[in-house]
Each structure stands twice: as structure tokens, then as C-alpha cells.
């Protein structure tokens, strides 16, 4: 699964079996090497990327009734809590501003703080799975959907009053932003460019 950078010389990684590690890069007299700092078990198989918010790591695991969002204490690698997603998660977790976001099979975008006892926000998104990672622009979050739609959300305000752009074709991967321009990668190799200053 995708590892997570903790600091300039430390990262965390988790494997499919649920073993989680923190690893530190060191320079031993001109011969760089990596040493394991901590190791623990999440207690279930892991299927999602590993992301960090504050002093907490987040990932997705397989629970008894579907996927679960898992919160892990960074200092000890002990599980702080889990939140059942009620089925199969189609994307996430990812960090968008101050919010950890994840999608569910029934088309909901859920947001969490470091405490995952309950979502801090819940948004019904249009049909289409999210592609790539969230992008930040002018205090808002941009999500691209595989079917070609682009969502511009204000997560701090609950996320429900969002704008939808349409590239007109499927999206293949993570998009990028330069200033007010959004560059979207089409599945056919084309690139669509949106002027975000015109959609506020």
C-alpha cells in the first residue's frame, strides 16, 4: 500500500496483512541506510493507502461487515478507533485540508477529524468513482470523478453546496493545478484545461 511521509527522514508503511512500520533514513558515515523504528499490527488486512493528519495515521481495513476506516496513533502505532463504512469503500482515505475523506459504495463522501467516532460531514456525490487525490484551490477541495465530472467543494462548510464541471470524457488519473488552471487527464491521453477563476 502507499506509504506515508512523516517527516524529512521518516515514513510509515503498512502491508496487506496489517503489519505497520515506521522507518527512519539515516546517513551512516556516507553510507545511507534505513532502520525500523516501530512495528505493530492493525489486526486486520489493509486495502487502502496510509495518510497522516496531525498525530494520527489513517487507512482502510477489512472488517466483519465491509470496509472500515482505521485511525492509528502515530507515536505508538496502536489502533485508536475504527469506523464501519457499511460496505465496500471505493476510494480513500485521503487528506483534504483539515478533513480526512473517504467514499462509500453508495456514493457518499464522508469526512472525519482525528476522532473517527462519527463523520464530521457527509456528502452525496454524483455517479462516478473518484480518481486520484484531492486538490486544494482557494480554500476549496477539488475531486475528479472517473466518469469525467469535477467537483469543487467547500469542506469547511459541510461540502454539500458544491459546483460540478464536466470534462466530457472519462478521467484516468490525478489531475493538477497551476494558479487558476486545472489540468485534467483524459482516459484517451488528452488533457482538458479549466479556468477555475470563472467558476467561483
C-alpha positions as CSV (number, residue, x, y, z in Angstrom):
1,X,0.0,0.0,0.0
2,X,1.1,3.6,-0.5
3,X,3.4,4.7,2.3
4,X,3.1,8.0,4.2
5,X,5.8,10.6,4.8
6,X,6.0,11.5,8.5
7,X,9.0,13.9,8.4
8,X,12.1,14.6,6.3
9,X,13.7,11.4,7.3
10,X,10.8,9.1,8.5
11,X,8.0,7.4,6.7
12,X,5.3,4.9,7.7
13,X,4.2,1.8,5.7
14,X,1.6,-0.9,6.1
15,X,1.3,-4.2,4.2
16,X,-1.7,-6.2,3.1
17,X,-1.6,-8.4,6.2
18,X,-2.0,-5.4,8.5
19,X,1.6,-5.0,9.8
20,X,2.5,-1.4,10.1
21,X,6.0,0.1,10.4
22,X,7.8,3.4,10.8
23,X,11.1,3.6,9.2
24,X,13.9,6.2,9.5
25,X,16.5,7.1,6.9
26,X,20.0,7.7,8.4
27,X,23.4,8.6,7.0
28,X,26.0,6.3,8.4
29,X,29.3,7.9,7.6
30,X,28.4,8.4,3.9
31,X,26.6,5.1,3.6
32,X,22.8,5.9,3.9
33,X,20.6,3.2,5.4
34,X,17.1,2.7,6.8
35,X,16.2,1.4,10.2
36,X,12.9,0.3,11.6
37,X,11.6,2.5,14.5
38,X,8.3,0.8,15.4
39,X,6.3,-2.2,14.3
40,X,2.7,-3.2,15.2
41,X,-0.3,-5.0,13.9
42,X,-3.5,-3.3,12.8
43,X,-5.4,-6.5,13.4
44,X,-6.9,-7.0,10.0
45,X,-6.0,-6.9,6.3
46,X,-5.4,-3.4,4.9
47,X,-6.6,-2.4,1.5
48,X,-6.2,1.4,1.4
49,X,-3.4,4.0,1.3
50,X,-1.8,5.3,4.5
51,X,-2.3,9.0,5.2
52,X,-1.5,11.3,8.1
53,X,-3.4,14.1,9.8
54,X,-1.9,15.6,13.0
55,X,-0.7,12.7,15.2
56,X,-2.9,10.1,13.6
57,X,-2.5,7.8,10.7
58,X,-5.5,6.6,8.7
59,X,-6.0,3.6,6.4
60,X,-8.8,1.2,5.2
61,X,-9.2,-2.3,6.5
62,X,-11.5,-5.3,6.0
63,X,-14.0,-5.5,8.9
64,X,-16.6,-8.1,9.6
65,X,-19.3,-6.2,7.7
66,X,-17.3,-4.5,5.0
67,X,-14.5,-2.0,5.0
68,X,-13.6,0.1,8.0
69,X,-11.7,3.4,8.3
70,X,-8.9,2.8,10.8
71,X,-7.2,5.5,13.0
72,X,-3.7,4.7,14.3
73,X,-1.8,6.6,16.9
74,X,1.5,7.8,15.3
75,X,3.6,7.6,18.4
76,X,2.8,4.0,19.4
77,X,1.2,2.6,16.1
78,X,-1.7,1.4,18.3
79,X,-5.2,1.5,16.8
80,X,-7.2,4.4,18.2
81,X,-10.5,3.5,16.7
82,X,-12.4,2.3,13.7
83,X,-15.5,3.4,11.8
84,X,-17.5,0.9,9.7
85,X,-18.3,2.1,6.2
86,X,-21.2,-0.3,5.7
87,X,-19.9,-1.9,2.6
88,X,-17.0,-1.5,0.2
89,X,-15.2,1.8,0.0
90,X,-14.4,2.9,-3.5
91,X,-11.7,5.5,-2.7
92,X,-9.6,6.8,0.2
93,X,-8.7,7.7,2.8
94,X,-7.1,10.9,1.6
95,X,-6.4,14.2,3.4
96,X,-8.2,17.3,2.1
97,X,-7.3,20.4,4.1
98,X,-8.4,19.7,7.7
99,X,-10.5,16.7,6.8
100,X,-9.8,13.0,6.2
101,X,-12.2,11.9,3.4
102,X,-13.3,8.5,2.1
103,X,-16.1,7.4,-0.2
104,X,-18.6,4.5,0.2
105,X,-20.1,2.2,-2.3
106,X,-23.4,4.0,-2.3
107,X,-21.9,7.3,-3.5
108,X,-21.3,9.1,-0.2
109,X,-18.2,11.2,0.6
110,X,-17.6,11.0,4.4
111,X,-15.3,13.5,6.2
112,X,-13.6,12.9,9.6
113,X,-11.3,14.7,12.0
114,X,-8.8,12.8,14.1
115,X,-11.6,11.4,16.2
116,X,-13.5,8.9,13.9
117,X,-16.3,8.0,16.2
118,X,-18.7,9.8,13.7
119,X,-18.3,11.7,10.4
120,X,-18.0,15.4,10.6
121,X,-19.6,15.7,7.1
122,X,-21.5,13.5,4.7
123,X,-22.0,14.5,1.0
124,X,-23.9,12.6,-1.7
125,X,-21.7,12.9,-4.7
126,X,-22.8,12.4,-8.4
127,X,-22.5,9.0,-10.0
128,X,-18.8,8.1,-10.7
129,X,-15.9,6.9,-8.7
130,X,-13.2,9.4,-7.5
131,X,-9.9,9.3,-9.4
132,X,-6.6,10.4,-7.9
133,X,-6.0,12.6,-4.9
134,X,-7.8,15.7,-3.6
135,X,-6.5,19.1,-4.9
136,X,-6.7,22.3,-2.9
137,X,-7.6,25.6,-4.5
138,X,-8.7,28.9,-2.9
139,X,-9.7,27.1,0.3
140,X,-11.8,24.6,-1.6
141,X,-11.2,20.9,-2.4
142,X,-11.4,19.6,-6.0
143,X,-12.2,16.0,-6.6
144,X,-12.2,14.4,-10.1
145,X,-14.5,11.5,-10.9
146,X,-13.6,8.7,-13.4
147,X,-16.7,9.5,-15.5
148,X,-15.4,13.0,-16.3
149,X,-17.0,15.1,-13.7
150,X,-15.1,17.5,-11.5
151,X,-16.4,18.6,-8.0
152,X,-15.4,21.8,-6.3
153,X,-16.4,21.5,-2.6
154,X,-16.1,23.7,0.5
155,X,-15.5,21.0,3.1
156,X,-15.3,23.5,5.9
157,X,-18.9,24.5,5.2
158,X,-20.1,20.9,5.1
159,X,-19.4,20.2,1.4
160,X,-23.0,19.9,0.2
161,X,-23.1,23.1,-1.8
162,X,-20.6,22.1,-4.5
163,X,-20.1,23.0,-8.1
164,X,-19.8,20.4,-10.9
165,X,-17.7,20.8,-14.0
166,X,-17.7,18.2,-16.8
167,X,-14.7,17.3,-19.0
168,X,-17.0,15.4,-21.3
169,X,-14.8,12.2,-21.2
170,X,-13.6,9.7,-18.7
171,X,-10.7,10.8,-16.4
172,X,-7.8,8.4,-16.0
173,X,-5.6,9.7,-13.1
174,X,-4.7,12.5,-10.7
175,X,-5.2,16.0,-12.1
176,X,-3.1,19.0,-11.3
177,X,-3.4,22.8,-10.6
178,X,-1.3,25.7,-11.7
179,X,-2.6,29.0,-10.5
180,X,-6.3,29.1,-11.5
181,X,-5.9,26.5,-14.2
182,X,-7.0,22.9,-13.6
183,X,-5.4,20.3,-15.9
184,X,-7.4,17.1,-16.2
185,X,-6.0,13.9,-17.7
186,X,-8.5,12.2,-20.1
187,X,-8.5,8.4,-20.4
188,X,-7.7,8.7,-24.1
189,X,-4.5,10.7,-23.4
190,X,-6.0,14.1,-23.9
191,X,-5.7,17.0,-21.4
192,X,-8.6,19.3,-20.6
193,X,-7.8,22.7,-19.1
194,X,-10.3,24.6,-16.9
195,X,-10.1,28.2,-15.8
196,X,-11.2,28.0,-12.2
197,X,-11.5,31.7,-11.8
198,X,-14.6,31.6,-14.0
199,X,-16.5,29.1,-11.8
200,X,-16.4,30.7,-8.4
